[in-house]
Amino acid sequence: MNNIEWQESTLILLDQTKLPTEISYINCTDWRQVAEAIKMLRVRGAPAIGVAAGYGLILAAMEAARLDAPFNEQLVTFYDFSENLKETRPTAINLAWAVERIVNLVKAEAKTSSDMEHIIKIITAEAELIHKEDVGLNRRMAEAGASLFEGQRNLRILTHCNAGALATGGVGTALGVIRKLHEKSQLERVYADETRPLLQGARLTAFELYEDGIPVTLETDNMAAYAMQQGLIDAVIVGADRITTKGDVANKIGTYGLAVLAKFHNIPFYVAASYSTFDFTLKNGSYIPIEMRDDYEVTSFHGVQTAPEGIDVLNPAFDVTPHELVTAIITEEGVLTPDFEESIGKLRHIVHNK
Ligand SMILES: CSC[C@H]1O[C@H](OP(=O)(O)O)[C@H](O)[C@@H]1O
């Protein structure tokens, strides 16, 4: 099932808010539709929103090119549109990474070209490259992650939220590793946290794994401690939305609690993420912007009220797990282990010298 597809001048997105009961698509012909889809989590997952934003920039450039204005004014309009796209969700760095990667390319190209049609071609090629790249990053990450479990069988893995094909351009980050372990007959079962309030685990991860015939047990988030205490979990593998240079990890709300539980139960806690999820400019995770979302997401689900009208609500979409609670970070370049400043520094060197 394709979650993201670029077809001529239309971005086709699988509407993830309708899963698992309805498979429906949105045909985006305007960048504002892409911005709304990212904001409303119709397309979601750090890598996937970066990929979607890349294609959204093509639509933004097409609109700017239709303006009856000089090239430079068209460019300024495009840059404004790109800032709007970038601001839709603040925590996942992949969104800003993809937008800035393409905008910087446009700025460089605009030094020698004043042809918006040429600029649109450049943006299209880069957006398609970002998408294609993510497929390969996922594949390599899956191999690297599976190497952590060499010789182990009957593995029971707990995961949180959805870090699968629906969250990326490929097979997933955390779920990419899980799929590889299943492929190598090393996996017994996945325990998927439902992941309140938007239930990405129940609606998306359980859906992906069930569809793939991978044994999956759905649990509510408050059952993770019980599962660990009962000896049901061998390892935790989650995705990430932003990782700092010292290895602090922003991920879906509830991840930090899982990391504390894993530490207490002496269970390895792994994070799977590609280089595009690292914020090489930020050391301390306490500076990662945490997206605060609307109250109704906590007080209702699909329009059914589940809490008193007007109740005060706390709804951060992410939390930050300090690096001290992270056993290792699985990347396409291999598994990073502490000292993370050193190992992430090596990743940065590899990435910036490619
Ligand atoms: C491939 S990791 C994706 C990452 O993004 C998710 O957040 P959201 O569903 O709000 O986009 C979650 O934090 C996942 O771990």
The ligand as an SDF file (V2000), in Angstrom:
LIG
                    3D

 15 15  0  0  0  0  0  0  0  0999 V2000
    9.6750    6.5890   11.6480 C   0  0  0  0  0  0  0  0  0  0  0  0
    9.5360    7.3010   13.1700 S   0  0  0  0  0  0  0  0  0  0  0  0
    8.0510    8.1880   13.0980 C   0  0  0  0  0  0  0  0  0  0  0  0
    7.7200    8.8480   14.4200 C   0  0  0  0  0  0  0  0  0  0  0  0
    6.7330    9.8440   14.1620 O   0  0  0  0  0  0  0  0  0  0  0  0
    5.5860    9.5450   14.9330 C   0  0  0  0  0  0  0  0  0  0  0  0
    4.8990   10.6980   15.3390 O   0  0  0  0  0  0  0  0  0  0  0  0
    3.5220   11.1290   14.5830 P   0  0  0  0  0  0  0  0  0  0  0  0
    2.6730    9.9110   14.4670 O   0  0  0  0  0  0  0  0  0  0  0  0
    2.9530   12.2070   15.4910 O   0  0  0  0  0  0  0  0  0  0  0  0
    3.9640   11.6850   13.2400 O   0  0  0  0  0  0  0  0  0  0  0  0
    6.1400    8.8030   16.1230 C   0  0  0  0  0  0  0  0  0  0  0  0
    6.7910    9.6910   17.0070 O   0  0  0  0  0  0  0  0  0  0  0  0
    7.1140    7.8820   15.4230 C   0  0  0  0  0  0  0  0  0  0  0  0
    8.0210    7.2830   16.2410 O   0  0  0  0  0  0  0  0  0  0  0  0
  1  2  1  0
  2  3  1  0
  3  4  1  0
  4  5  1  0
  4 14  1  0
  5  6  1  0
  6  7  1  0
  6 12  1  0
  7  8  1  0
  8  9  2  0
  8 10  1  0
  8 11  1  0
 12 13  1  0
 12 14  1  0
 14 15  1  0
M  END
$$$$
